[in-house]
Amino acid sequence: MFRVTNSTQVPFFFILMGIPGFEVSHGWISIPFCCLYTVSIVGNITILAVIRIEPSLQEPMYLFLSILALTDLGLTLTTLPTVMGLLWFNASEISFEACFAQFFFLHGFSFMESSVLLAMSFDRYVAICRPLHYVSILTNRVIRRIGIAIIFRCVLTVLPALFLLKRLPFCGSHHLSHSYCLHQDMIRLLWSLLRWTPLLIVVSYALILRSVLRISSQGESFQALNNCLSHILAVLVLYVPLVGLSMTHRFAKHAPPIVHVILANIYLLAPPVMNPIIYSIKTKQIRQRIFHLVSHRQLH
């Protein structure tokens, strides 16, 4: 692998970093990482399988959930090879092309996660505030268009930054600060570009709350809010680590490297791991179908 630097051809690659200060313990540290990746992969595949085979789940809410599960699965598979390769085999080198491919998919799926959550907040708004028009508004055609718009938005956001980075000369240190190609400036850009996304989600829930408060029955009000709880938790799981990581890169640049590494791992692993757990526990239809599949498999 070569890149022209000062008119000479030199092998070009990046050096990934594991857990700083705990390099000798990478074997033991790989155990919780392996468990988290396994939970993410199995959990999101289970969500996708349940929604696909259950006819009663072919509704807008669950179709958006399947898009979220696909996004989480993509995010997991993007970082898994370099993280586990580094922890298991001390494979710290990554080629220029492989690093930029990981950069694209990592940040692309991160953008997509927030976009899907915004679409899901719109789904909850229509379901609660305009229930009689729910089916006519969120048709399969509209959902497909929303999905395509999300993909285009993510690609058009990440590609310009990727092309810009590829044009820059890399003449300094080739050592990266994480076990994957995460760019700190892209984290700040992500927060800047998507700052309006959580604001729109908050506006959606303000309208939902106003509609719920008008319901005379306390039982119906509680049920309406309970239907939104899974989505609220998913939003918090994404944005709390994102804000923490962004603020750390902005105001605590000189903090110990392990602080940045831990926050980055939480930011990238928390949503893919927690989302299938949240929706499996809090969504009755998903939970019942999973129990049915497990019991049916045990009988055979």
Secondary structure as GFF3:
##gff-version 3
##sequence-region A 1 300
A	DSSP	beta_strand	2	5	.	.	.	ID=ss1
A	DSSP	beta_strand	8	11	.	.	.	ID=ss2
A	DSSP	beta_strand	13	15	.	.	.	ID=ss3
A	DSSP	three_ten_helix	23	25	.	.	.	ID=ss4
A	DSSP	alpha_helix	26	53	.	.	.	ID=ss5
A	DSSP	three_ten_helix	55	57	.	.	.	ID=ss6
A	DSSP	alpha_helix	60	89	.	.	.	ID=ss7
A	DSSP	beta_strand	93	95	.	.	.	ID=ss8
A	DSSP	alpha_helix	96	129	.	.	.	ID=ss9
A	DSSP	three_ten_helix	131	133	.	.	.	ID=ss10
A	DSSP	alpha_helix	134	137	.	.	.	ID=ss11
A	DSSP	alpha_helix	140	167	.	.	.	ID=ss12
A	DSSP	alpha_helix	184	193	.	.	.	ID=ss13
A	DSSP	alpha_helix	196	213	.	.	.	ID=ss14
A	DSSP	alpha_helix	218	251	.	.	.	ID=ss15
A	DSSP	alpha_helix	257	282	.	.	.	ID=ss16
A	DSSP	alpha_helix	284	299	.	.	.	ID=ss17
###
